[in-house]
Amino acid sequence: MISRITQATTDRLVASDPGLVRLRLAFSAVLSIVVAVLAILPFHQPLTITLVAAIAAMTSAFTVNDSTSGQQAVTLLLGLVLGAASLTAASVGSAVPPLDSVVFVLLIFVAVYAQRFGSRGIALGSLSFFLFFFAMFLQTHLKQVPVLLLALTIGIAANAVVRFVLVRRRTDAEFLRIRRAFRARLAAVVRAAEDHLAVGGSERTRKRLRTTNSRMHESVLLIEDTAPEVTGADSANRLRRRAIEVELAVQWLTITVQRTCAEDLDEDVREDLIARMRRFRSLIERDPRELPLISETEEFSKMLVEGSRIDEHAAPGDGVRRALAELALADVRAQRVAEHDVSDTADDPADPDEEKSAAFAYDNQTRSAIQAVVGGGLAVLGGELVSSQRWYWAVLTVFVVFIGSSSAGATFVKGVRRLGGTLIGIVGGLLLTLVVSGSVPATLALILVCVFGMVYMARVSQVIMAFFITSMLGLLYSLLGTFSLEVLWIRVAETAVGAAAGVLAAVVIMPVRTRAVMLDDVSALLDELDEFVQKAAGLLSGAENVSVIEKSRDLDRAVDKVRTTIEPLTHPVNLSSRRDYGWHVLTTVETIAFRARHVAARSQAGLLVDEADRLLLYTGRIRENIAILGKAIGDPGGSGHGTLVRDDGTPVADRIDDPRARSVLTSLGHLDETVIALGRAFGVGATDPAPSGKG
């Protein structure tokens, strides 16, 4: 019983944190603090200086996330320089008020604007801002600058030791953990399908199917991102293809299960299908290194044989049996590639170079930075009215709600989450302070627990992260001897002022509406889709050899961006009718990405070389539909954009012997229909359906 509970807990942890990436980051942050504190103890510095070293170690641990060790080292060195400037400016400003508030507000602009430079810009901007904030929190002064810089150097050096020596990233081990998470999430989808079939379909089990499929997609993306660092470029492309095939197979299984639930099934058939899925799940819930052996088991062979016995006289439930057999086969192929079996070959070119953002441009990021400055100024004024000593809490809230926000709606949602987490954190900080009762070792231990929770939950829940931050700050006040319930309530009031200032600036000053950003992101997605269809046509016709797998990944990234942008429309705090509209757009673009992945997984160079002319005619019409929709989105409310044209059936109706070719053409047809469905969301009409079906 205990072992079963332990195994279930481990599986849940592995599935919730693929590759244990968040766990490693959280542990690294805590260990960096410990190393920094131990390193500064021989210098016999006061508590405030020791805390600066700990804060420098902590912030550099969770903000520096470059892809390679060399890039991380450069970012840490730049962080040391900018952090020194930030600490010096904060100490000088505290002696010459209101210089500190002016510099702090200007620093918001720099930090928010720096997001355009990717992970390094975000890291350096956040590091500079947080060091300035904590310098004001600790009330440092000009005479302390030399020891502050010493503490900063020790803190960043401590994180470097932890990052590059003590908790060095081991790609092989991380890749294995990601594969284990993949197994756990694949099993979760199959388990959800079992439950859905057992109850005959319900809204609750249907929601579980969507959630488990979404989480599995995250694991697939992590596998694709990590694979080049472990297997090399050639094997990585093969693994990407196979991972996409597994994802498509499991999504097809869930679709088939939902369709089967609509049929009138005998209880014996239903129990048989559930038993088959349970047997499959028992095969995959193993150590990934053992998984290629599944193909040698009797269960696997029986599954494939039974799944292939489906003819034109299909029996009830045969669709699920075939989908399960295809999933088993796709899974084993993926595992063989993951185990460096090079017998499965595929020709894919190298990754294309990423586009770099312009250093200076007036776009949504620039407008967000300007809004943040205005919001910061309002926060200073409002924060001073609440507390002349702790107004910087309000400015901190403005910074937090603008980081990563691209619209007024996103700023509002982040502000609500921040305030909610702070309110809960007040209770947590009070209870923790009462528990430790002035014990310094216990207080330090709980601070480390809060740091761990803050970093671990940063990518999962802003509410929980804010809870840990507020609890940690309450413990810090206790450690500094300035704790009181009044201080915690001032923290809540300042957070409310900062959230209100940020939302007001986002709504009034050059507002960036959620719908406008969504239209831009959908337009960018359509550009990616157009390029994907063009490259897929070139590959299938034999005209060129390109990586449509990479193009499908670009499309996935574009969909992720739309998903993030559209969240304010679908969030529960939005009570307007736009929630249904947001969900429709989101579901449709996710379906576009799914169909594109299906095309990418099945495409091979020259697969339709004999039908090249008709294929190019077919894909040309799809691209024309994409162009019409793109023009309509770029000019909402305009006229004369045209009508989307449906397929007349001729490019796919001819009988093609190769099942893979038929599958690709059918997927292209489904992709086209999804583009037309997206057009309905933006008021773009389409021709009547063709009388002939797709073959």
Secondary structure, 3 states (H helix, E strand, C coil): CHHHHHHHHHHHHHHHCHHHHHHHHHHHHHHHHHHHHHHHHHHCCCHHHHHHHHHHHHHHHHHCCCCCHHHHHHHHHHHHHHHHHHHHHHHHHHHCCCHHHHHHHHHHHHHHHHHHHHHHHHHHHHHHHHHHHHHHHCCCCHHHHHHHHHHHHHHHHHHHHHHHHHCCCCHHHHHHHHHHHHHHHHHHHHHHHHHHHHCCCCHHHHHHHHHHHHHHHHHHHHHHHHHHHHHCHHHHHHHHHHHHHHHHHHHHHHHHHHHHHCCCCCHHHHHHHHHHHHHHHHHHCCCHHHHHHHHHCHHHHHHHHHHCCCCCCCCCCHHHHHHHHHHHHHHHHHHHHHCCCCCCCCCCCCCCCCCCCCCCCCCHHHHHHHHHHHHHHHHHHHHHHHCCCCCHHHHHHHHHHHCCCCCHHHHHHHHHHHHHHHHHHHHHHHHHHHHHCCCHHHHHHHHHHHHHHHHHHCCCCHHHHHHHHHHHHHHHHHHHCCCCHHHHHHHHHHHHHHHHHHHHHHHHCCCCCHHHHHHHHHHHHHHHHHHHHHHHHHHHHCCCCCCHHHHHHHHHHHHHHHHHHHHHHHCCCCCCCHHHHHHHHHHHHHHHHHHHHHHHHHCCCCCCHHHHHHHHHHHHHHHHHHHHHHHHHHCCCCCCCCCECCCCCHHHHCCCCCHHHHHHHHHHHHHHHHHHHHHHHCCCCECCCCCCCCC
